[in-house]
């Protein structure tokens, strides 16, 4: 999808009516765009396969490219995990 993530994710399922999603690749780089993209999961379990593979490109770093749980994609994932653990929503997102 190309465009502002707030707009493209807001009505994605209503506009495109895709088959159940089994994989999402996130190349968003920033906290703000990643947290907006994770709102896509609020659409409910009927839009997803029982287990969804999610790729995030900026969660592992080296001495030059610094990523931490306090910024960017990892912070957005951590915040999602804190709010998404109720019985009606998805389980935690894990990364390795």
ChimeraX attribute file (.defattr): number of C-alpha atoms within 10 A of each C-alpha:
attribute: neighborCount
match mode: 1-to-1
recipient: residues
	/A:1	7
	/A:2	5
	/A:3	8
	/A:4	10
	/A:5	17
	/A:6	15
	/A:7	10
	/A:8	16
	/A:9	19
	/A:10	15
	/A:11	13
	/A:12	14
	/A:13	15
	/A:14	9
	/A:15	10
	/A:16	8
	/A:17	10
	/A:18	11
	/A:19	11
	/A:20	14
	/A:21	15
	/A:22	13
	/A:23	13
	/A:24	12
	/A:25	10
	/A:26	16
	/A:27	13
	/A:28	18
	/A:29	15
	/A:30	15
	/A:31	17
	/A:32	16
	/A:33	18
	/A:34	22
	/A:35	22
	/A:36	18
	/A:37	19
	/A:38	14
	/A:39	13
	/A:40	18
	/A:41	15
	/A:42	12
	/A:43	16
	/A:44	11
	/A:45	15
	/A:46	10
	/A:47	17
	/A:48	16
	/A:49	13
	/A:50	11
	/A:51	12
	/A:52	14
	/A:53	11
	/A:54	14
	/A:55	13
	/A:56	17
	/A:57	13
	/A:58	18
	/A:59	19
	/A:60	13
	/A:61	11
	/A:62	7
	/A:63	6
	/A:64	6
	/A:65	8
	/A:66	11
	/A:67	17
	/A:68	13
	/A:69	13
	/A:70	11
	/A:71	15
	/A:72	20
	/A:73	26
	/A:74	23
	/A:75	20
	/A:76	22
	/A:77	21
	/A:78	17
	/A:79	13
	/A:80	20
	/A:81	16
	/A:82	11
	/A:83	11
	/A:84	16
	/A:85	12
	/A:86	10
	/A:87	7
	/A:88	10
	/A:89	14
	/A:90	19
	/A:91	13
	/A:92	14
	/A:93	13
	/A:94	9
	/A:95	11
	/A:96	4
